[in-house]
């Protein structure tokens, strides 16, 4: 039987312990970082919701138009959806 070769050496551990970039920040800097990150996340969610709303309204508008609908009815429906009076 053939087995995978094994090394005689144990896995080398890094000589310098890993430190995250947050470890070198002060408490005030970490709080500021968290606030900025939370605001960015809020903006991202708002933008995603807005894009979802636009795609939903476009698909809803496309499904309500019937190909055999008279032109005047399609025109009135378009005006109701896109023109605010």
N, CA, C and O atoms as a GROMACS GRO file, in nm:
protein
  340
    1UNK      N    1   0.084  -0.118   0.000
    1UNK     CA    2   0.000   0.000   0.000
    1UNK      C    3   0.088   0.124   0.000
    1UNK      O    4   0.198   0.126   0.055
    2UNK      N    5   0.035   0.224  -0.064
    2UNK     CA    6   0.109   0.349  -0.075
    2UNK      C    7   0.040   0.455   0.009
    2UNK      O    8  -0.082   0.472   0.000
    3UNK      N    9   0.114   0.524   0.089
    3UNK     CA   10   0.055   0.630   0.169
    3UNK      C   11   0.121   0.762   0.132
    3UNK      O   12   0.226   0.765   0.069
    4UNK      N   13   0.058   0.870   0.174
    4UNK     CA   14   0.114   1.001   0.144
    4UNK      C   15   0.239   1.022   0.227
    4UNK      O   16   0.244   0.980   0.343
    5UNK      N   17   0.338   1.086   0.172
    5UNK     CA   18   0.462   1.108   0.248
    5UNK      C   19   0.438   1.207   0.363
    5UNK      O   20   0.359   1.300   0.351
    6UNK      N   21   0.507   1.183   0.471
    6UNK     CA   22   0.492   1.269   0.588
    6UNK      C   23   0.628   1.335   0.616
    6UNK      O   24   0.733   1.274   0.602
    7UNK      N   25   0.620   1.461   0.655
    7UNK     CA   26   0.743   1.532   0.687
    7UNK      C   27   0.785   1.500   0.830
    7UNK      O   28   0.704   1.462   0.913
    8UNK      N   29   0.910   1.517   0.854
    8UNK     CA   30   0.963   1.495   0.988
    8UNK      C   31   0.948   1.620   1.075
    8UNK      O   32   0.957   1.613   1.198
    9UNK      N   33   0.926   1.734   1.010
    9UNK     CA   34   0.919   1.859   1.085
    9UNK      C   35   0.774   1.896   1.113
    9UNK      O   36   0.686   1.874   1.030
   10UNK      N   37   0.752   1.952   1.229
   10UNK     CA   38   0.619   2.004   1.261
   10UNK      C   39   0.598   2.133   1.182
   10UNK      O   40   0.694   2.195   1.137
   11UNK      N   41   0.474   2.172   1.164
   11UNK     CA   42   0.444   2.295   1.092
   11UNK      C   43   0.509   2.412   1.163
   11UNK      O   44   0.498   2.426   1.285
   12UNK      N   45   0.577   2.495   1.088
   12UNK     CA   46   0.649   2.608   1.147
   12UNK      C   47   0.549   2.714   1.193
   12UNK      O   48   0.463   2.756   1.116
   13UNK      N   49   0.560   2.756   1.316
   13UNK     CA   50   0.474   2.861   1.368
   13UNK      C   51   0.536   2.996   1.336
   13UNK      O   52   0.658   3.008   1.336
   14UNK      N   53   0.455   3.096   1.310
   14UNK     CA   54   0.512   3.226   1.280
   14UNK      C   55   0.588   3.282   1.400
   14UNK      O   56   0.547   3.265   1.515
   15UNK      N   57   0.700   3.349   1.370
   15UNK     CA   58   0.783   3.405   1.478
   15UNK      C   59   0.720   3.530   1.538
   15UNK      O   60   0.740   3.560   1.656
   16UNK      N   61   0.641   3.603   1.457
   16UNK     CA   62   0.574   3.724   1.505
   16UNK      C   63   0.424   3.689   1.518
   16UNK      O   64   0.363   3.648   1.419
   17UNK      N   65   0.366   3.705   1.635
   17UNK     CA   66   0.223   3.673   1.648
   17UNK      C   67   0.139   3.770   1.564
   17UNK      O   68   0.171   3.888   1.551
   18UNK      N   69   0.031   3.716   1.510
   18UNK     CA   70  -0.058   3.797   1.427
   18UNK      C   71  -0.138   3.894   1.514
   18UNK      O   72  -0.195   3.855   1.616
   19UNK      N   73  -0.141   4.020   1.472
   19UNK     CA   74  -0.221   4.121   1.541
   19UNK      C   75  -0.310   4.189   1.439
   19UNK      O   76  -0.265   4.225   1.330
   20UNK      N   77  -0.433   4.205   1.474
   20UNK     CA   78  -0.523   4.273   1.381
   20UNK      C   79  -0.496   4.423   1.385
   20UNK      O   80  -0.435   4.474   1.479
   21UNK      N   81  -0.542   4.492   1.282
   21UNK     CA   82  -0.520   4.637   1.278
   21UNK      C   83  -0.601   4.708   1.386
   21UNK      O   84  -0.566   4.819   1.426
   22UNK      N   85  -0.708   4.645   1.434
   22UNK     CA   86  -0.789   4.706   1.539
   22UNK      C   87  -0.716   4.705   1.673
   22UNK      O   88  -0.743   4.789   1.759
   23UNK      N   89  -0.624   4.612   1.693
   23UNK     CA   90  -0.554   4.601   1.821
   23UNK      C   91  -0.465   4.722   1.846
   23UNK      O   92  -0.439   4.757   1.962
   24UNK      N   93  -0.419   4.785   1.740
   24UNK     CA   94  -0.330   4.899   1.758
   24UNK      C   95  -0.407   5.031   1.773
   24UNK      O   96  -0.345   5.136   1.792
   25UNK      N   97  -0.539   5.027   1.765
   25UNK     CA   98  -0.620   5.149   1.776
   25UNK      C   99  -0.658   5.175   1.921
   25UNK      O  100  -0.670   5.082   2.001
   26UNK      N  101  -0.677   5.302   1.952
   26UNK     CA  102  -0.728   5.337   2.084
   26UNK      C  103  -0.878   5.313   2.088
   26UNK      O  104  -0.940   5.287   1.985
   27UNK      N  105  -0.935   5.322   2.207
   27UNK     CA  106  -1.079   5.302   2.221
   27UNK      C  107  -1.158   5.404   2.140
   27UNK      O  108  -1.256   5.369   2.075
   28UNK      N  109  -1.116   5.529   2.143
   28UNK     CA  110  -1.184   5.635   2.068
   28UNK      C  111  -1.176   5.609   1.918
   28UNK      O  112  -1.272   5.631   1.845
   29UNK      N  113  -1.060   5.562   1.872
   29UNK     CA  114  -1.045   5.533   1.729
   29UNK      C  115  -1.132   5.415   1.688
   29UNK      O  116  -1.190   5.416   1.579
   30UNK      N  117  -1.143   5.314   1.773
   30UNK     CA  118  -1.229   5.199   1.743
   30UNK      C  119  -1.375   5.241   1.738
   30UNK      O  120  -1.450   5.195   1.652
   31UNK      N  121  -1.417   5.328   1.830
   31UNK     CA  122  -1.555   5.376   1.830
   31UNK      C  123  -1.583   5.457   1.704
   31UNK      O  124  -1.688   5.440   1.643
   32UNK      N  125  -1.491   5.544   1.666
   32UNK     CA  126  -1.507   5.623   1.544
   32UNK      C  127  -1.516   5.532   1.421
   32UNK      O  128  -1.599   5.553   1.333
   33UNK      N  129  -1.430   5.430   1.416
   33UNK     CA  130  -1.432   5.335   1.306
   33UNK      C  131  -1.568   5.264   1.299
   33UNK      O  132  -1.624   5.249   1.191
   34UNK      N  133  -1.620   5.222   1.414
   34UNK     CA  134  -1.748   5.152   1.418
   34UNK      C  135  -1.862   5.242   1.372
   34UNK      O  136  -1.951   5.197   1.300
   35UNK      N  137  -1.860   5.369   1.411
   35UNK     CA  138  -1.964   5.463   1.369
   35UNK      C  139  -1.963   5.482   1.218
   35UNK      O  140  -2.068   5.480   1.153
   36UNK      N  141  -1.844   5.501   1.162
   36UNK     CA  142  -1.833   5.520   1.017
   36UNK      C  143  -1.879   5.394   0.944
   36UNK      O  144  -1.949   5.402   0.843
   37UNK      N  145  -1.838   5.278   0.993
   37UNK     CA  146  -1.877   5.153   0.930
   37UNK      C  147  -2.028   5.133   0.936
   37UNK      O  148  -2.089   5.086   0.840
   38UNK      N  149  -2.090   5.167   1.048
   38UNK     CA  150  -2.236   5.153   1.062
   38UNK      C  151  -2.309   5.248   0.968
   38UNK      O  152  -2.410   5.209   0.909
   39UNK      N  153  -2.260   5.371   0.953
   39UNK     CA  154  -2.324   5.465   0.859
   39UNK      C  155  -2.312   5.414   0.716
   39UNK      O  156  -2.407   5.424   0.638
   40UNK      N  157  -2.196   5.360   0.682
   40UNK     CA  158  -2.177   5.305   0.548
   40UNK      C  159  -2.272   5.187   0.524
   40UNK      O  160  -2.328   5.173   0.415
   41UNK      N  161  -2.289   5.103   0.624
   41UNK     CA  162  -2.380   4.990   0.612
   41UNK      C  163  -2.524   5.037   0.595
   41UNK      O  164  -2.599   4.981   0.514
   42UNK      N  165  -2.564   5.140   0.668
   42UNK     CA  166  -2.699   5.196   0.654
   42UNK      C  167  -2.722   5.251   0.514
   42UNK      O  168  -2.826   5.227   0.453
   43UNK      N  169  -2.623   5.324   0.462
   43UNK     CA  170  -2.635   5.377   0.325
   43UNK      C  171  -2.645   5.264   0.223
   43UNK      O  172  -2.722   5.274   0.127
   44UNK      N  173  -2.568   5.158   0.244
   44UNK     CA  174  -2.571   5.044   0.154
   44UNK      C  175  -2.709   4.978   0.154
   44UNK      O  176  -2.762   4.944   0.048
   45UNK      N  177  -2.767   4.962   0.272
   45UNK     CA  178  -2.900   4.900   0.281
   45UNK      C  179  -3.006   4.987   0.213
   45UNK      O  180  -3.093   4.936   0.144
   46UNK      N  181  -2.998   5.119   0.234
   46UNK     CA  182  -3.094   5.210   0.171
   46UNK      C  183  -3.082   5.202   0.019
   46UNK      O  184  -3.182   5.197  -0.052
   47UNK      N  185  -2.958   5.200  -0.031
   47UNK     CA  186  -2.936   5.193  -0.175
   47UNK      C  187  -2.990   5.062  -0.231
   47UNK      O  188  -3.053   5.061  -0.338
   48UNK      N  189  -2.967   4.950  -0.162
   48UNK     CA  190  -3.018   4.821  -0.208
   48UNK      C  191  -3.171   4.820  -0.208
   48UNK      O  192  -3.232   4.770  -0.303
   49UNK      N  193  -3.232   4.874  -0.104
   49UNK     CA  194  -3.378   4.880  -0.098
   49UNK      C  195  -3.434   4.964  -0.212
   49UNK      O  196  -3.535   4.928  -0.273
   50UNK      N  197  -3.369   5.077  -0.239
   50UNK     CA  198  -3.414   5.165  -0.347
   50UNK      C  199  -3.405   5.093  -0.482
   50UNK      O  200  -3.496   5.103  -0.564
   51UNK      N  201  -3.295   5.022  -0.504
   51UNK     CA  202  -3.279   4.949  -0.630
   51UNK      C  203  -3.380   4.836  -0.642
   51UNK      O  204  -3.431   4.809  -0.751
   52UNK      N  205  -3.410   4.768  -0.531
   52UNK     CA  206  -3.512   4.663  -0.534
   52UNK      C  207  -3.648   4.721  -0.566
   52UNK      O  208  -3.726   4.661  -0.641
   53UNK      N  209  -3.679   4.837  -0.509
   53UNK     CA  210  -3.807   4.902  -0.535
   53UNK      C  211  -3.821   4.942  -0.681
   53UNK      O  212  -3.929   4.929  -0.739
   54UNK      N  213  -3.714   4.991  -0.741
   54UNK     CA  214  -3.719   5.030  -0.881
   54UNK      C  215  -3.739   4.909  -0.970
   54UNK      O  216  -3.818   4.915  -1.065
   55UNK      N  217  -3.670   4.800  -0.942
   55UNK     CA  218  -3.685   4.682  -1.026
   55UNK      C  219  -3.823   4.621  -1.010
   55UNK      O  220  -3.880   4.570  -1.106
   56UNK      N  221  -3.879   4.627  -0.887
   56UNK     CA  222  -4.013   4.574  -0.866
   56UNK      C  223  -4.118   4.658  -0.939
   56UNK      O  224  -4.211   4.602  -0.996
   57UNK      N  225  -4.103   4.790  -0.937
   57UNK     CA  226  -4.202   4.874  -1.003
   57UNK      C  227  -4.193   4.858  -1.155
   57UNK      O  228  -4.295   4.863  -1.223
   58UNK      N  229  -4.072   4.839  -1.208
   58UNK     CA  230  -4.058   4.819  -1.352
   58UNK      C  231  -4.122   4.687  -1.393
   58UNK      O  232  -4.192   4.682  -1.494
   59UNK      N  233  -4.098   4.583  -1.317
   59UNK     CA  234  -4.156   4.454  -1.354
   59UNK      C  235  -4.308   4.457  -1.339
   59UNK      O  236  -4.379   4.394  -1.417
   60UNK      N  237  -4.357   4.529  -1.238
   60UNK     CA  238  -4.503   4.540  -1.221
   60UNK      C  239  -4.564   4.619  -1.335
   60UNK      O  240  -4.672   4.585  -1.383
   61UNK      N  241  -4.496   4.723  -1.380
   61UNK     CA  242  -4.547   4.803  -1.491
   61UNK      C  243  -4.548   4.721  -1.619
   61UNK      O  244  -4.640   4.735  -1.700
   62UNK      N  245  -4.449   4.637  -1.638
   62UNK     CA  246  -4.442   4.556  -1.759
   62UNK      C  247  -4.547   4.447  -1.760
   62UNK      O  248  -4.594   4.409  -1.868
   63UNK      N  249  -4.586   4.397  -1.646
   63UNK     CA  250  -4.683   4.289  -1.643
   63UNK      C  251  -4.825   4.340  -1.658
   63UNK      O  252  -4.913   4.264  -1.697
   64UNK      N  253  -4.850   4.467  -1.628
   64UNK     CA  254  -4.987   4.518  -1.637
   64UNK      C  255  -5.026   4.555  -1.779
   64UNK      O  256  -5.145   4.566  -1.808
   65UNK      N  257  -4.929   4.574  -1.868
   65UNK     CA  258  -4.960   4.611  -2.006
   65UNK      C  259  -4.991   4.484  -2.084
   65UNK      O  260  -4.911   4.391  -2.089
   66UNK      N  261  -5.108   4.482  -2.144
   66UNK     CA  262  -5.150   4.368  -2.225
   66UNK      C  263  -5.129   4.404  -2.372
   66UNK      O  264  -5.155   4.518  -2.411
   67UNK      N  265  -5.084   4.311  -2.452
   67UNK     CA  266  -5.054   4.344  -2.591
   67UNK      C  267  -5.178   4.382  -2.673
   67UNK      O  268  -5.166   4.460  -2.768
   68UNK      N  269  -5.294   4.332  -2.638
   68UNK     CA  270  -5.414   4.363  -2.716
   68UNK      C  271  -5.493   4.480  -2.657
   68UNK      O  272  -5.606   4.505  -2.699
   69UNK      N  273  -5.436   4.551  -2.561
   69UNK     CA  274  -5.501   4.666  -2.500
   69UNK      C  275  -5.498   4.783  -2.600
   69UNK      O  276  -5.396   4.806  -2.665
   70UNK      N  277  -5.608   4.855  -2.613
   70UNK     CA  278  -5.610   4.969  -2.705
   70UNK      C  279  -5.504   5.072  -2.668
   70UNK      O  280  -5.468   5.088  -2.552
   71UNK      N  281  -5.455   5.141  -2.769
   71UNK     CA  282  -5.347   5.237  -2.750
   71UNK      C  283  -5.384   5.345  -2.650
   71UNK      O  284  -5.301   5.381  -2.566
   72UNK      N  285  -5.504   5.397  -2.655
   72UNK     CA  286  -5.544   5.506  -2.565
   72UNK      C  287  -5.542   5.460  -2.419
   72UNK      O  288  -5.506   5.536  -2.330
   73UNK      N  289  -5.582   5.334  -2.395
   73UNK     CA  290  -5.579   5.282  -2.258
   73UNK      C  291  -5.435   5.264  -2.210
   73UNK      O  292  -5.405   5.293  -2.094
   74UNK      N  293  -5.347   5.217  -2.300
   74UNK     CA  294  -5.206   5.204  -2.262
   74UNK      C  295  -5.146   5.341  -2.232
   74UNK      O  296  -5.067   5.356  -2.139
   75UNK      N  297  -5.184   5.441  -2.313
   75UNK     CA  298  -5.134   5.576  -2.292
   75UNK      C  299  -5.182   5.632  -2.159
   75UNK      O  300  -5.103   5.691  -2.085
   76UNK      N  301  -5.307   5.614  -2.128
   76UNK     CA  302  -5.360   5.662  -2.000
   76UNK      C  303  -5.294   5.590  -1.882
   76UNK      O  304  -5.262   5.652  -1.780
   77UNK      N  305  -5.273   5.460  -1.897
   77UNK     CA  306  -5.208   5.385  -1.790
   77UNK      C  307  -5.065   5.434  -1.770
   77UNK      O  308  -5.020   5.449  -1.656
   78UNK      N  309  -4.994   5.459  -1.878
   78UNK     CA  310  -4.858   5.513  -1.870
   78UNK      C  311  -4.858   5.647  -1.798
   78UNK      O  312  -4.773   5.672  -1.713
   79UNK      N  313  -4.952   5.735  -1.834
   79UNK     CA  314  -4.959   5.868  -1.773
   79UNK      C  315  -4.986   5.858  -1.622
   79UNK      O  316  -4.928   5.932  -1.543
   80UNK      N  317  -5.074   5.766  -1.583
   80UNK     CA  318  -5.103   5.749  -1.442
   80UNK      C  319  -4.979   5.703  -1.363
   80UNK      O  320  -4.957   5.745  -1.250
   81UNK      N  321  -4.900   5.616  -1.425
   81UNK     CA  322  -4.783   5.561  -1.357
   81UNK      C  323  -4.667   5.660  -1.350
   81UNK      O  324  -4.594   5.663  -1.251
   82UNK      N  325  -4.648   5.740  -1.455
   82UNK     CA  326  -4.525   5.818  -1.465
   82UNK      C  327  -4.542   5.969  -1.454
   82UNK      O  328  -4.443   6.040  -1.436
   83UNK      N  329  -4.661   6.017  -1.465
   83UNK     CA  330  -4.682   6.162  -1.459
   83UNK      C  331  -4.765   6.194  -1.336
   83UNK      O  332  -4.875   6.141  -1.318
   84UNK      N  333  -4.713   6.282  -1.253
   84UNK     CA  334  -4.784   6.322  -1.133
   84UNK      C  335  -4.858   6.450  -1.162
   84UNK      O  336  -4.799   6.550  -1.203
   85UNK      N  337  -4.987   6.447  -1.142
   85UNK     CA  338  -5.071   6.564  -1.170
   85UNK      C  339  -5.116   6.625  -1.040
   85UNK      O  340  -5.188   6.725  -1.040
   0.00000   0.00000   0.00000
